[in-house]
Amino acid sequence: MMPEQTARTAVSRVLSQSEAVSCVRAALTDARDALEALIADQGMLQVIARAAALIAQSQRAGGAVYSCGNGGSLCDAMHFAEEMTGRYRMDRRAYRAAAISDVSHMACVGNDYGYGHVFSRWVAGMGRPGDVLLAITTSGTSGNIIEAAREARARGMKVIALTGRAGSPVTEAADLSIVTPAGRWADRVQELHIKVIHILIELVERELDPQNYETK
C-alpha cells in the first residue's frame, strides 16, 4: 500500500513593482556574472575557437554537423542547425547540418529500443567519418547524449560536447568539450550555450564565407 501523500496547497500572491524589478535586476546580474566568468576563461575561449575550426574543416571536406540534446538543449540543437542550413545574420550558402529531432525517428526508436538510443541510432544510420556531432547536455550526464557521442567516435566522427560541468561523463566521450559552468541552475548554463552556439556559427561563416564580414 502506497503511503498517503499530502499535496502542498499553493498560495498565490501579487508581487509589488519594486519586488518584481529587484527580481529582474538579480536575474540579469546573475547572467552577467556567468558571462563575465566565461569571458575571463582564456582556455575555454580557445576551445570554442577550435570547435568552430573543426566544424569549418568538416564542411570544407563535404561533411555534415549533427546536433542533439534533451529538453531545452534539443531546442538549442535545433536552433544551431537551422541557422547553419538557413541563415544567421546575412545571406550565404547553406551548410550541411541537421538536428536529431525527427519526431517519427524518435518515436520509432524510443518505442523499439528505448529513449536512451534515439540519438545514437540516428548517428549509426547517418554519421560518416569526418562528420561532426555537437552533443549538448547541461549536466553532462545525459545517457542518450553520451551514447551518441560514443557512437559518433566509433564511426570516425569528431565530437564537440557543450555542457555545464567539467569532468562530466560527456566530456570523456568528446574530442573537444566546451564547458560553461554558471551556478546552480540549468537555465544560466543554457543562456551561455546559446551564446556559444551563435559564436560557433559566426566563426564558421568567417572561415567559409568571409565576404560577409568584409568592411564595406
Residue, then its C-alpha position, 0 to 999 in steps of 0.5 A: m500500500m502506497p503511503e498517503q501523500t499530502a499535496r502542498t496547497a499553493v498560495s498565490r500572491v501579487l508581487s509589488q513593482s519594486e519586488a518584481v524589478s529587484c527580481v529582474r535586476a538579480a536575474l540579469t546580474d546573475a547572467r552577467d556574472a556567468l558571462e563575465a566568468l566565461i569571458a575571463d576563461q582564456g582556455m575555454l575561449q580557445v576551445i570554442a575557437r577550435a570547435a568552430a575550426l573543426i566544424a569549418q574543416s568538416q564542411r570544407a571536406g563535404g561533411a555534415v554537423y549533427s546536433c542533439g540534446n534533451g529538453g531545452s538543449l534539443c531546442d538549442a540543437m535545433h536552433f544551431a542547425e537551422e541557422m547553419t542550413g538557413r541563415y544567421r545574420m546575412d545571406r550565404r550558402a547553406y551548410r550541411a547540418a541537421a538536428i536529431s529531432d525527427v519526431s517519427h525517428m524518435a518515436c520509432v526508436g524510443n518505442d523499439y529500443g528505448y529513449g536512451h538510443v534515439f540519438s545514437r541510432w540516428v548517428a549509426g544510420m547517418g554519421r560518416p567519418g569526418d562528420v561532426l556531432l555537437a552533443i549538448t547536455t547541461s549536466g553532462t550526464s545525459g545517457n542518450i547524449i553520451e551514447a551518441a557521442r560514443e557512437a559518433r567516435a566509433r564511426g570516425m566522427k569528431v565530437i564537440a560536447l557543450t555542457g555545464r560541468a567539467g569532468s562530466p561523463v560527456t566530456e570523456a566521450a568528446d574530442l573537444s568539450i566546451v564547458t560553461p559552468a554558471g551556478r546552480w541552475a540549468d537555465r544560466v548554463q543554457e543562456l551561455h550555450i546559446k551564446v556559444i552556439h551563435i559564436l560557433i556559427e559566426l566563426v564558421e561563416r568567417e572561415l567559409d564565407p568571409q565576404n560577409y564580414e568584409t568592411k564595406 
